[in-house]
């Protein structure tokens, strides 16, 4: 019979428990720091506004709605709560994304390097 290679069961169990405790501590630290807001909440808010404006722009045949977005409708939509949960993370980023989408500019989050 050949002996088992690797650590003993006791050492393995201790290492496993230590790894679980470290993971729990890290998760607790992240939750304490960010509460209900994810660390990338600004990106989520920007993309939410950008996509909403692109959709409006795409289906706006007369161009009237797009001009309204650029004239302040993006901020008014956010104030009325039309941005949804995404705008709650960062309302200013949502409006910025909405303005970029309405103007036809590419998203600031596109590409590998930002």
Secondary structure, 3 states (H helix, E strand, C coil): CCCCCCCCHHHHHHHHHHHHHHHHHHHHHHHHHHCCCCCCHHHHHHHHHHHHHHHHHHHCCCCHHHHHHHHHHHHHHHHCCCCHHHHHHCHHHHHHHHHHHHHCCCCCCCCCCC
